[in-house]
Amino acid sequence: MKIAIMGAGLSGLACAVTLERLGVEPVIFENRNRPGDRFVNGEILLSALNRPVNDCIAYFSEEYNIYLKPVGNIRKAVIYSENEKAVVEGHLGFSNIRGRNPDSFDNQLAGQVKSEIIFNSTRTYEQLLQEYTHVVLATGDASYASRIQNFQEDLTVTLRGATMEGDFDRFTVYAWMDYYLSPKGYGWLIPISEKEASVVIGYPDYPENQKTPSEIYWERFYERVCRDLGQHLKIMDTFQVTRYLFGIVERPRLGNTFFVGNCFGSIMPFLGFGQFPAILTGVYAAYDLCGEGNYEELTRQLRKSYYNGLALRRGLEKLDNPQLDLMVKSMNTHWGGKVLNSSYDYLKWIGLFLRPLVASEGRRV
Ligand SMILES: Cc1cc2nc3c(=O)[nH]c(=O)nc-3n(C[C@H](O)[C@H](O)[C@H](O)COP(=O)(O)OP(=O)(O)OC[C@H]3O[C@@H](n4cnc5c(N)ncnc54)[C@H](O)[C@@H]3O)c2cc1C
């Protein structure tokens, strides 16, 4: 068995670490010149989205021998709508760094891999299929899966963000659910140190949203963030991701190709989080390759979560700003703390409840 992994990101590296642990050495092909060679960005692992797991970092190390160090544990989430503000406290999850930072998850995982990583690779999927018995597609996008008609696309999203300098509490994250700032989407601030934070907005590419240039949304959002934090934040580097695709593969394994991470459809459409499922799909593909499980079965739960997340997203998109105000106001109550803190999977049940409503409108969920 000769295994090629295409992409040295979260899912590809998690797959490699697991294969090695099971005694198989893959070759990893990465088209950039080092691991995590992309813009630096703060991301989070939110426990409420990964139930029944409460502590994702402990779960990865206990269950899969994957050791990750977050930037901090999240003790507080401050959520703003147009006119309301909620503060939810508890053990809400972890924040971490991605990209060109030595402490990024990408670099941490690369440090755990012993197999060869071929950087600046120009090898195509078709070439790898010729040379290897199995290919794990982990390129962080669905282009190959779409090209071979194995991917159902649900929406694309514009993401615009920056690293900003200011004074931050590493244990507090912020979100803005205000459709004037990011229509049908939301914005967030994730500290990556006491002095730097990632500030990002994301919204779906619906025609009505695209009538306004992303620059305008970005300026509005920046002003609002500065106002709510009571600071003049200094913009360091900026980034924009266009047409970031949310969707899911029809067949997670096709012949001897495994689709992992975003190639599988790991981005959960509700809030666009994909790190946890990306790592899991990498591990599961390795299990199948080593005869320790069946990839399709192992990913079934992630597929269900995807559709639940899609129903939640469709439900969220139906709201307007006054309704978002009500939602955020209600989060200040016991209810808000419960949804984000409890080990009970409230979001799953809300998603399941919404699915028939969304489906009855002829939308795919
Ligand atoms: C701005 C932004 C914010 C996000 N915030 C969060 C968050 O807060 N929480 C969360 O859980 N998720 C978040 N996500 C989603 C999360 O980052 C992804 O779901 C996750 O990184 C997917 O992992 P992956 O392995 O599929 O892809 P990646 O980790 O992106 O890795 C893909 C790798 O493949 C390489 N590659 C690409 N093409 C080729 C090729 N042709 N040949 C060889 N190599 C190739 C790339 O260079 C890269 O190294 C965010 C995403 C973005 C864009």
The ligand as a Tripos MOL2 file, in Angstrom:
@<TRIPOS>MOLECULE
LIG
   53    58     1     0     0
SMALL
NO_CHARGES

@<TRIPOS>ATOM
      1 C1        -11.0620   33.0240    7.8370 C.3       1 LIG1
      2 C2        -11.4260   31.6600    8.3590 C.ar      1 LIG1
      3 C3        -11.7770   31.5260    9.6890 C.ar      1 LIG1
      4 C4        -12.1270   30.2690   10.1810 C.ar      1 LIG1
      5 N1        -12.4580   30.1690   11.5040 N.ar      1 LIG1
      6 C5        -12.7060   28.9510   12.0370 C.ar      1 LIG1
      7 C6        -12.9400   28.8110   13.4330 C.ar      1 LIG1
      8 O1        -12.9170   29.7890   14.2080 O.2       1 LIG1
      9 N2        -13.1710   27.5630   13.9250 N.ar      1 LIG1
     10 C7        -13.1770   26.4560   13.1150 C.ar      1 LIG1
     11 O2        -13.3780   25.3400   13.6240 O.2       1 LIG1
     12 N3        -12.9710   26.5690   11.7810 N.ar      1 LIG1
     13 C8        -12.7200   27.7750   11.2260 C.ar      1 LIG1
     14 N4        -12.4550   27.8800    9.8890 N.ar      1 LIG1
     15 C9        -12.4980   26.6620    9.0600 C.3       1 LIG1
     16 C10       -11.2400   25.8110    9.2350 C.3       1 LIG1
     17 O3        -10.1000   26.6190    9.1210 O.3       1 LIG1
     18 C11       -11.2150   24.7350    8.1330 C.3       1 LIG1
     19 O4        -12.4130   24.0120    8.1620 O.3       1 LIG1
     20 C12       -10.0420   23.7760    8.2780 C.3       1 LIG1
     21 O5         -8.8160   24.4450    8.2280 O.3       1 LIG1
     22 C13       -10.0780   22.7550    7.1440 C.3       1 LIG1
     23 O6         -8.9460   21.9160    7.2070 O.3       1 LIG1
     24 P1         -8.3970   21.2290    5.8800 P.3       1 LIG1
     25 O7         -7.3950   20.2450    6.2730 O.co2     1 LIG1
     26 O8         -9.5220   20.8010    5.0170 O.co2     1 LIG1
     27 O9         -7.7220   22.4410    5.0630 O.3       1 LIG1
     28 P2         -6.4440   23.3080    5.4290 P.3       1 LIG1
     29 O10        -6.0970   23.2120    6.8560 O.co2     1 LIG1
     30 O11        -6.7100   24.6380    4.8240 O.co2     1 LIG1
     31 O12        -5.2580   22.6010    4.6160 O.3       1 LIG1
     32 C14        -5.2570   22.4760    3.2270 C.3       1 LIG1
     33 C15        -3.8060   22.3520    2.7820 C.3       1 LIG1
     34 O13        -3.7700   21.9000    1.4300 O.3       1 LIG1
     35 C16        -2.8000   22.6630    0.7290 C.3       1 LIG1
     36 N5         -3.1490   22.5950   -0.7200 N.ar      1 LIG1
     37 C17        -4.1120   23.2610   -1.3800 C.ar      1 LIG1
     38 N6         -4.1150   22.8960   -2.6730 N.ar      1 LIG1
     39 C18        -3.1220   21.9810   -2.8220 C.ar      1 LIG1
     40 C19        -2.6280   21.2410   -3.9350 C.ar      1 LIG1
     41 N7         -3.1600   21.3600   -5.1440 N.pl3     1 LIG1
     42 N8         -1.5900   20.3860   -3.7250 N.ar      1 LIG1
     43 C20        -1.0400   20.2430   -2.4930 C.ar      1 LIG1
     44 N9         -1.4690   20.9160   -1.4070 N.ar      1 LIG1
     45 C21        -2.5040   21.7760   -1.5750 C.ar      1 LIG1
     46 C22        -2.9210   24.0470    1.3380 C.3       1 LIG1
     47 O14        -1.7880   24.8360    1.0650 O.3       1 LIG1
     48 C23        -3.0650   23.6890    2.8070 C.3       1 LIG1
     49 O15        -1.8230   23.5380    3.4370 O.3       1 LIG1
     50 C24       -12.1240   29.1230    9.3410 C.ar      1 LIG1
     51 C25       -11.7670   29.2640    8.0070 C.ar      1 LIG1
     52 C26       -11.4130   30.5120    7.5160 C.ar      1 LIG1
     53 C27       -11.0210   30.6450    6.0580 C.3       1 LIG1
@<TRIPOS>BOND
     1     1     2 1
     2     2     3 ar
     3     2    52 ar
     4     3     4 ar
     5     4     5 ar
     6     4    50 ar
     7     5     6 ar
     8     6     7 ar
     9     6    13 1
    10     7     8 2
    11     7     9 ar
    12     9    10 ar
    13    10    11 2
    14    10    12 ar
    15    12    13 ar
    16    13    14 ar
    17    14    15 1
    18    14    50 ar
    19    15    16 1
    20    16    17 1
    21    16    18 1
    22    18    19 1
    23    18    20 1
    24    20    21 1
    25    20    22 1
    26    22    23 1
    27    23    24 1
    28    24    25 2
    29    24    26 1
    30    24    27 1
    31    27    28 1
    32    28    29 2
    33    28    30 1
    34    28    31 1
    35    31    32 1
    36    32    33 1
    37    33    34 1
    38    33    48 1
    39    34    35 1
    40    35    36 1
    41    35    46 1
    42    36    37 ar
    43    36    45 ar
    44    37    38 ar
    45    38    39 ar
    46    39    40 ar
    47    39    45 ar
    48    40    41 1
    49    40    42 ar
    50    42    43 ar
    51    43    44 ar
    52    44    45 ar
    53    46    47 1
    54    46    48 1
    55    48    49 1
    56    50    51 ar
    57    51    52 ar
    58    52    53 1
@<TRIPOS>SUBSTRUCTURE
     1 LIG1         1 GROUP 0 **** ****
